[in-house]
Structure formats: C-alpha cells, structure tokens
C-alpha cells in the first residue's frame, strides 16, 4: 500500500511532542538558572542585582535573607511545575492515537496536567501575596511579580479532559451496541 500523505492534523500532532520537549527543557533551564544565580548571590551579594532575566532582588536580599530566599524558591517552584506540566503533556501526546483518540489514559493524563497547572496558579498567587505583604511592610521592597495565566489554562485543559472522558464513554457504549 502506498504511503498516504499526512493530514494537517497528523502533521501538527507529529510536531507537538517536539515543542512540548522544548518547553520542558526551557522551563528546566529557567529554574536551574535561577538556582545557579541564587547560589552565586550567596557568594557575591552583588549578583542579586541581576539575579536572572534582569530580576533585581538586591535590596530585598540586604533587607531580609529569608524573604529573599522565599521569593527565589517560589519562582523556582513555578518553573519546576511548568517543566513537569510540559513533561506530562509529552506523555499525553505519546499516548494519543488518531485512530482511537478517546482513551481513559489520555483523559487521566490531561486531568493531571490541569491539576499541575492549578498548583502552579496557587504557587503564583502565594508568591504575589508574599510580594504584597513585603511591599506593605518594607516600604516597597518586593520579589518577582508572577502572572497568573494558569487558571485560564487549567479550565481549558480540564474541559478537554472531560470531553475525552465523555468520548471514552460514548466509544464504550458504541462498542456494546454493535
């Protein structure tokens, strides 16, 4: 049989795991770079002026080492959660099959991704609350402000997971009626 040309969907799905791996590795590099920069700032406190991607936490590090450390830990944790989420997406894409797309395994993996994104949102909000508290108690000192776009992604991924679960149910019902 001839090799049929790939459909657009097949082409996109063949590229997506590569993009997910790139995202995973990028988030790992982000978190690792911040840890390395933090370690450098322990040896040379001036390094906190340009911690990572222009982040200046020098004044915070001079004011209170523990709040400085907490700010860095929260930012690194979010990068780690993003990396883990991207890795989970690689797993979803590796189990995805266009001939039988609705499987319980894919639906469960999608739910795990939505849970990890929700955890990332919670940690982001915790970090931002810490920043608000720092600003109120230290005359404007704060850590990195993090965006909370995760809650939107959580909703989308969770809905997709539920659609997949319903697809599995419909497939099962159809197999029973044949």
N, C-alpha and C positions, 0 to 999 in steps of 0.2 A: 504494500500500500504506500502511496506517495505521502511524503511529509507535507501536511497541510500548513499553510501559513498561520502563524499565531494570531488570534484575535487581539483586539486592542486591550481587552481585559486581561488576557493571558500575558501580554507584554508588560502591562503595568504591574501585575502580580509577580512577575519574574524580577522586576527591578526593586520592588518594595522591601524584600529582605535585606538587600544591599544598603538601602537608605536607612533601614532600622539599625543595622550594624554600625553604620557611620554615626548615627545619632547616639547609640550606646557608647561607642568609643569616645565621641566628643564629650559626653557628659562625664565619663570616667576621667578624661583629661582635665576637664574643668575642676572637678572635685580634687583630683590629685595635685593640680597646680596650686589650688588654694591651700591645701595642706602643706605643700612644699614652701609656699610663700610665708605661711604662718610660722613654720619651723624656722625659716630664715629670719623672721621678725623677732623670734625669741633670742637669737644670737646677736642680731643687729636691729635694735628697735626702730631705726630709721626706715627699715624695709616696710613697716606698716603704713608708710605714706603712699606707697603704690603696691598694695597687697596683691591684687590680681585684677586685671582689666581696669586699671585706674582707680580701684577702690582704695580710699584713704581712710584708714581707721587709726591713724597715729594718735590723734587726740584721745580717742576712746581707750587705746592701749595704755596711754600715760595716766588717764583718769582711773581706770579700774581694769586690771588684767583679767578678772573673771568674766566681766561683761564683754570684753573684747573677745575672749575665748568662746563664750557662748554665741556671739554673733557669727564667728567663723564656723563653729560646729553646726549651727543651724543652716548656714549657706552650703556647707559641705554635705550635710544630710540631704538637703533638697537635690543637690547634684547626684548623689547616690541613688535616691529614689527615682529620679528621672532616668538614670542609667539602667536601673533594674526594670523599670517600666518598658524601656526600649528593648531590653533583652526579652521580656515577656512577649512583646509584640513580634519579635523574631520567632519565638515559639509558636505563636498563633499562626503566623504566615507559613511556617514549616508544616503545620498540620492541616492547612487549608487545601482543599481539593475542589476544583470547579465542577467535577462530575458528581460529587456528593458534598456540597458546601456546608450543609447543616448537620453538624455533629455536636454531640454534647461536650466533647473535649474542647472544641473551638469555643463554644459558648462559655464553658467554665474558665478557660484561659482569658477570654475577654472580660469576664467578671473580675478576675484577679487584676487585670490591667486597670479597670475602673477603681478598684479598691486602693491600689498603689497610688493612682493619681489623686484620690481623695486624701490619702495620708500626706501626699506632697502638699496639697492645698492646706491641710491642717497645720503642717510644719511651717508653711509660708505665713499663715495668719499668726502663728505663735511668734515667729520672727518679727513680723511687723508690729505686734503688740509689745514685744520687748523694745522695739525702736521707739514707739510712742511713749512708753514708760521712761526710757532713757532721756528722751527729749524733755519730758516734763520735770525730771529730777536732776538733770545735769546741765541745764542752760543750753540745750541744743545739740549735745553730743548724741550720735546715733550710729547704728551699724548699717549694713546694706538694706535698702528697700527692695523688697521682692514682689514681683507681680503675682496675682492670684488667678491667672487664667485657667488654672487646673479645674476649678469647679465646673466650668463650661465643658471641658473635655471629659470630665467624669460623667456628666449627664449624657453626652453623646455616646461614649463607649458603653455605658450601662444600658442605654436603649438598644444599641446594636446587639449587645449580649442577649437581651430579652427577645429581640427579633430572631436571633439564632436559636434560642431555646424553643420558641414557638415553631420555627421551621423544623426542628427535630421532632416536635410533637406531630406536626402535620405529615412529615415523612413517615413516621411510625404508624399513624392512622391509615395512610395510603397503602403501606405495605400489608397491613392487616386486612384491608378490604379487597385486595387483588386476589 
